[in-house]
Amino acid sequence: MLRDITLGQYYPVDSLLHRMDPRTKLFGTLVYIVSLFIADNLWAYAAATVFLVMAIRLSRVPVKFMVRGLKAVVFLLLISVSFNLFLTPGTPIFKIGFLQMTWEGVEFAAFMAIRLIYLVMGSTILTLTTTPNQLTDGLEKSLGFLSKVGVPVHEVSMMMSIALRFIPILIEETDKIMKAQMARGADFESGNLIQKAKAMVPLLVPLFISAFRRATDLAMAMEARCYRGGEGRTKMKPLHYETRDKFTYVFYLGYFILILVVKIVL
């Protein structure tokens, strides 16, 4: 289950998305997320589906690898769908006690499930096709205007990229700790949901210790290399837009206009 979490991982392969400027991918992810919250009908979600399918094909990341990452949000998905099914007022389908399922609830729950799945997959494509260093540089360049008002853009970008990079590392560490404790007789599988949650408590102490140790090692390594923040630092690989990035921005604009037209007209 833990290894099914793909957010924060990088999938090394040569593809158009991997070669694209990280600022282009960051902006595209933002546009896609906003479009999902604007979409409110089948045609808009159909356009979002085409956009997502194109991104997956261009990334050359196996679809099974991306779908595997959805297992981590199944529980959240079930809770969201259940609440929308039974707590949305409208035309009733059937009623069990105080719980009532409505047609409006079914429609809203379906859109909510699609939106959550697309959000996870769209965000995962960004991290799968962008290295932590590229992500840091892209965030720093994209948010550079905030430095005019005193925001430490480089430090914020570095923290965000390190946090994403630590997700797969901590997942791997948790898996190792679980296997070590299972070898000593610990049981994480049997029992109800509450008992399983209690069984996970002994994992927290060694996991926190490992996380703090890794953070300390990273801080010492950065200090040993005389890291002093972003001011005055040069880039080994400076970011610059290619022709493909410019065409991609035009495509983003066309996609967003299409979503707005579909929302207003239909």
C-alpha positions as CSV (number, residue, x, y, z in Angstrom):
1,M,0.0,0.0,0.0
2,L,2.8,2.4,0.9
3,R,4.7,1.8,-2.3
4,D,1.6,2.7,-4.2
5,I,2.0,6.4,-3.4
6,T,3.6,7.9,-6.5
7,L,3.4,11.6,-5.5
8,G,6.9,13.1,-5.1
9,Q,8.6,10.3,-7.2
10,Y,10.5,11.0,-10.4
11,Y,10.1,8.6,-13.3
12,P,13.3,8.9,-15.4
13,V,12.5,8.6,-19.1
14,D,13.1,10.7,-22.2
15,S,9.8,12.4,-23.2
16,L,8.5,15.7,-24.4
17,L,7.2,16.6,-20.9
18,H,10.5,15.7,-19.3
19,R,12.3,18.0,-21.6
20,M,9.9,20.9,-21.1
21,D,10.7,23.9,-18.9
22,P,9.5,23.3,-15.3
23,R,7.8,26.7,-15.3
24,T,5.6,25.5,-18.3
25,K,4.6,22.4,-16.4
26,L,3.9,24.3,-13.2
27,F,1.7,26.7,-15.0
28,G,-0.1,23.9,-16.9
29,T,-0.8,22.1,-13.6
30,L,-2.2,25.3,-12.1
31,V,-4.4,25.8,-15.2
32,Y,-5.6,22.2,-15.1
33,I,-6.5,22.4,-11.3
34,V,-8.4,25.6,-11.8
35,S,-10.3,24.2,-14.8
36,L,-11.4,21.2,-12.7
37,F,-13.0,23.4,-10.1
38,I,-14.6,25.5,-12.9
39,A,-16.0,22.4,-14.7
40,D,-19.6,21.6,-13.9
41,N,-20.9,19.5,-16.8
42,L,-20.0,16.5,-18.8
43,W,-18.5,18.4,-21.7
44,A,-16.1,20.3,-19.5
45,Y,-15.0,17.1,-17.8
46,A,-14.6,15.5,-21.3
47,A,-12.2,18.3,-22.3
48,A,-10.3,17.8,-19.0
49,T,-10.1,14.1,-19.7
50,V,-8.6,14.8,-23.2
51,F,-6.1,17.2,-21.6
52,L,-5.1,14.5,-19.0
53,V,-4.8,11.7,-21.6
54,M,-2.6,13.9,-23.8
55,A,-0.3,14.7,-20.8
56,I,0.0,11.0,-19.9
57,R,0.8,10.0,-23.4
58,L,3.4,12.8,-23.8
59,S,5.0,11.9,-20.4
60,R,5.6,8.3,-21.5
61,V,5.0,7.2,-18.0
62,P,3.1,3.8,-17.8
63,V,-0.6,4.3,-17.1
64,K,-0.5,1.4,-14.5
65,F,2.2,3.3,-12.6
66,M,-0.1,6.4,-12.4
67,V,-3.3,4.5,-11.6
68,R,-1.4,2.7,-8.8
69,G,-1.0,6.0,-7.0
70,L,-4.8,6.4,-6.8
71,K,-4.9,3.6,-4.2
72,A,-3.6,6.0,-1.6
73,V,-6.7,8.2,-1.9
74,V,-9.3,5.5,-2.1
75,F,-10.3,6.0,1.6
76,L,-10.6,9.8,1.1
77,L,-12.5,9.2,-2.2
78,L,-15.0,6.9,-0.5
79,I,-15.7,9.3,2.3
80,S,-16.2,12.2,-0.1
81,V,-18.5,10.2,-2.4
82,S,-20.5,8.9,0.6
83,F,-21.1,12.3,2.1
84,N,-22.2,13.8,-1.2
85,L,-24.5,10.8,-2.0
86,F,-26.5,11.0,1.2
87,L,-26.2,14.7,2.3
88,T,-27.1,16.4,-0.9
89,P,-30.8,17.6,-1.0
90,G,-32.9,17.0,-4.1
91,T,-35.1,14.4,-5.7
92,P,-35.0,11.2,-3.6
93,I,-34.1,7.8,-5.0
94,F,-34.5,5.8,-1.8
95,K,-34.4,6.4,1.9
96,I,-33.0,4.3,4.8
97,G,-33.8,5.9,8.1
98,F,-32.4,9.4,8.1
99,L,-30.2,8.7,5.2
100,Q,-31.6,9.7,1.8
101,M,-29.9,9.3,-1.6
102,T,-30.9,11.8,-4.3
103,W,-30.3,12.1,-8.0
104,E,-28.6,15.4,-7.4
105,G,-26.3,13.7,-4.9
106,V,-25.4,10.9,-7.4
107,E,-24.5,13.6,-10.0
108,F,-22.5,15.7,-7.5
109,A,-20.7,12.6,-6.1
110,A,-19.7,11.4,-9.5
111,F,-18.3,14.8,-10.4
112,M,-16.5,15.0,-7.1
113,A,-14.9,11.6,-7.6
114,I,-13.7,12.4,-11.1
115,R,-12.4,15.8,-9.9
116,L,-10.4,14.2,-7.0
117,I,-9.0,11.5,-9.3
118,Y,-8.0,14.0,-11.9
119,L,-6.4,16.3,-9.3
120,V,-4.2,13.5,-8.0
121,M,-3.2,12.3,-11.5
122,G,-2.6,15.8,-12.8
123,S,-0.4,16.7,-9.8
124,T,1.5,13.4,-10.0
125,I,2.4,14.0,-13.7
126,L,4.2,17.1,-12.6
127,T,6.4,15.3,-10.0
128,L,7.0,12.3,-12.2
129,T,8.4,14.4,-15.0
130,T,10.3,17.0,-13.0
131,T,13.4,16.5,-10.9
132,P,13.5,18.2,-7.5
133,N,16.2,20.6,-8.7
134,Q,14.1,21.6,-11.7
135,L,11.1,22.0,-9.5
136,T,13.0,24.3,-7.2
137,D,14.3,26.4,-10.1
138,G,10.9,26.6,-11.7
139,L,9.1,27.7,-8.5
140,E,11.8,30.2,-7.8
141,K,11.5,31.7,-11.3
142,S,7.7,31.6,-11.3
143,L,7.4,33.3,-7.9
144,G,10.3,35.6,-8.3
145,F,8.0,38.7,-8.3
146,L,7.2,38.0,-4.6
147,S,10.8,38.7,-3.6
148,K,9.9,42.4,-4.3
149,V,7.7,42.4,-1.2
150,G,10.2,40.6,1.0
151,V,9.1,37.0,0.5
152,P,12.0,34.5,0.6
153,V,11.1,32.9,-2.7
154,H,14.2,30.7,-3.0
155,E,13.9,29.3,0.6
156,V,10.1,28.6,0.1
157,S,10.8,26.8,-3.2
158,M,13.6,24.8,-1.7
159,M,11.4,23.7,1.2
160,M,8.5,22.7,-1.1
161,S,10.8,20.6,-3.3
162,I,12.5,19.0,-0.4
163,A,9.1,18.1,1.2
164,L,8.0,16.5,-2.1
165,R,11.3,14.6,-2.3
166,F,11.0,13.3,1.2
167,I,7.6,11.7,0.6
168,P,8.9,8.6,-1.2
169,I,11.9,8.5,1.1
170,L,9.7,8.4,4.2
171,I,7.4,5.9,2.6
172,E,10.4,3.6,2.0
173,E,11.5,4.1,5.6
174,T,8.0,3.3,6.9
175,D,8.0,0.1,4.8
176,K,11.3,-1.0,6.2
177,I,10.2,-0.3,9.8
178,M,6.9,-2.2,9.3
179,K,8.8,-5.2,7.9
180,A,11.3,-5.2,10.8
181,Q,8.4,-5.1,13.3
182,M,6.5,-7.8,11.5
183,A,9.6,-10.0,11.7
184,R,9.4,-9.5,15.5
185,G,5.7,-10.5,15.7
186,A,3.9,-7.3,15.1
187,D,0.5,-7.6,13.3
188,F,-0.7,-4.7,11.1
189,E,-3.3,-6.6,9.1
190,S,-5.8,-8.3,11.4
191,G,-8.5,-6.5,13.4
192,N,-10.9,-3.7,12.6
193,L,-10.1,-0.2,11.5
194,I,-9.5,1.1,15.1
195,Q,-7.3,-1.9,16.0
196,K,-5.2,-1.4,12.8
197,A,-4.8,2.3,13.6
198,K,-3.6,1.4,17.1
199,A,-1.1,-1.1,15.6
200,M,0.4,1.7,13.6
201,V,1.2,3.9,16.7
202,P,4.5,2.0,17.4
203,L,5.7,3.1,13.9
204,L,5.5,6.8,14.7
205,V,8.4,7.0,17.1
206,P,11.1,5.3,14.9
207,L,9.7,7.1,11.9
208,F,9.9,10.5,13.5
209,I,13.5,9.7,14.7
210,S,14.4,8.6,11.2
211,A,12.8,11.8,9.7
212,F,14.7,14.1,12.1
213,R,18.0,12.2,11.5
214,R,17.6,12.6,7.7
215,A,16.7,16.3,8.1
216,T,19.8,16.8,10.2
217,D,22.0,15.0,7.8
218,L,20.7,17.1,4.9
219,A,21.2,20.3,6.8
220,M,24.8,19.3,7.7
221,A,25.5,18.4,4.1
222,M,24.2,21.7,2.8
223,E,26.2,23.6,5.4
224,A,29.4,21.6,4.6
225,R,28.9,22.7,0.9
226,C,28.6,26.4,2.1
227,Y,25.0,26.7,1.1
228,R,23.8,30.3,1.9
229,G,20.4,30.7,0.1
230,G,19.5,32.0,-3.3
231,E,20.9,35.5,-3.4
232,G,23.9,35.7,-5.7
233,R,23.7,32.0,-6.6
234,T,24.2,31.0,-10.2
235,K,22.6,28.0,-12.0
236,M,24.4,25.1,-13.5
237,K,21.6,24.8,-16.0
238,P,19.8,28.1,-16.4
239,L,16.1,27.9,-17.4
240,H,15.1,29.2,-20.8
241,Y,12.0,28.8,-22.9
242,E,12.1,26.7,-26.1
243,T,9.7,27.0,-29.0
244,R,7.7,24.0,-27.6
245,D,7.1,25.9,-24.4
246,K,5.7,28.9,-26.2
247,F,3.3,26.7,-28.2
248,T,2.3,24.9,-25.0
249,Y,1.3,28.2,-23.4
250,V,-0.9,28.9,-26.4
251,F,-2.4,25.4,-25.9
252,Y,-3.1,26.2,-22.2
253,L,-4.9,29.4,-23.2
254,G,-7.0,27.6,-25.8
255,Y,-7.9,24.9,-23.3
256,F,-8.9,27.3,-20.6
257,I,-11.0,29.4,-23.0
258,L,-12.7,26.1,-24.1
259,I,-13.6,25.3,-20.4
260,L,-15.0,28.7,-19.9
261,V,-17.1,28.6,-23.1
262,V,-18.4,25.2,-22.2
263,K,-19.3,26.3,-18.7
264,I,-21.1,29.4,-19.9
265,V,-22.9,28.1,-23.0
266,L,-23.8,24.5,-21.9
